[in-house]
Amino acid sequence: MHDNIKEFINIIKTRGFIHQTTDLEELQSSFKKIIGYTGFDCTSNTLHVGSLLQLMLLKWLQKTGNKPIVLLGGGTTKIGDPSGKDSTRKILSSNEINSNSKGIRRVIERFIDFNDSANGAKLVNNEDWLDDLNYIDFLRNFGKYFSVNRMLTFDSVKTRLEREQNLSFLEFNYMITQAYDYYYLNKNFNCNVQFGGSDQWGNIINGIDLIKKVADKNINNVHAITSPLITTANGKKNG
């Protein structure tokens, strides 16, 4: 068991940051440190209060000697996350998304240190790899690993369907691209934990399953840690 992981887990447990997790004991015994990421879609030029817990998690991750990865969703913002939404998000232009990503980075830099130290945060933008994907190749190489039956059970999908609200094919693909993000970060940066709000659990587990199916069978398991949502007075997700 490694002290920096143990310290981080103890802190987020004590402070009530945990809603749901995979096996934390396995996480502590399998890795020397956490290389964990949180994604922020670029739907606005700043972050709403709902992102506060994720920023606090990343800050504590860094303070305890672990390494944060901040993912800006320049690619996934072009699709739109259906989680917690009653209707399709507004489609933003590439210029709007680029401008928003710069604004969000400025906010995050007030909390997280991006430097060359061992626990210095890394900033990535999923536009850099999602924009280069060949659609047919992607379907052949990765689409076969996703069960539509299972995806239909996710709250973000099920709620919209039960209410007979439109869910576009574009939005349905969001969970696939988010899963691919986790696979990409694990393959290229040894990322072993994805953080997110409790509404992202299904999407994160999709990514874990993809990594297990595509990657070397001897790979250490990757993990998920979700936090409670910050909600309005009527219980609706804030942001």
Phi, psi and omega in degrees: 000132186257136191298320184291325176290315180301316180297316180298314181298318179298319181295312185287334173292311183297324185270003175075028182276352188258128172255311183208145181216163164279196188288103183289329178295320177294320177302315183291329183272342187266338188229152176282329176206162177274131166248097191241147181233152170230140179256143177233112177287150189263057182274350179212166181272008175213180179253142177274170184297337178296341179273356187299315181298323180293320177296320179294321177299313180296323179296314178292326177301315181290318182295335181265012174088009176265175188243120177272145168242125177257120180255121172268128187272058178299329178276311183291336177295334177291344180261307179101121179282121180280353185300125175073011182249143179269347182210168181296136178293155175296135177281123181264152176284163179299322179296319178296317181296316179297318179295318179296321182297324178293320179294318179295321179299319180299322178293311184296325181295345176283343183246326189244139180268121175257105181209185185265011179287171183301327180249018176294137183289150176248135178253128178228161177229121186291351171300328185295331178249330181290324181294337183267359181289135172275125189301313182295315179298319180297316178298317182293318188274333186234330183301330182292345182269356183254129179266118177297323178305315181289319182298329179291344180271350181293142184304320183298331179267312186300317182297316180296319181291319180297327180273001182058037176263145185296133173234111186285158175299327177301310181294323181300331180280350182302314184295333178287317180291326177294320177298320179295325176304313181296317177302314182297315181291326176294316182292320188263335184230011179058031178297132184237357177219136168247132176258154176184173174289164184299335179286352181262003185306310182299318179296319181292317179297325174303317179294319177299314180298321179297315180300317181296325183280327185265322187281174176304135182297340181273001182295142173296144180300143173263166194224168180227139172224117177249156182244157175299148176282146169272121188242163175282178182299331180266012174086006180276143179304134179271107181110000000 
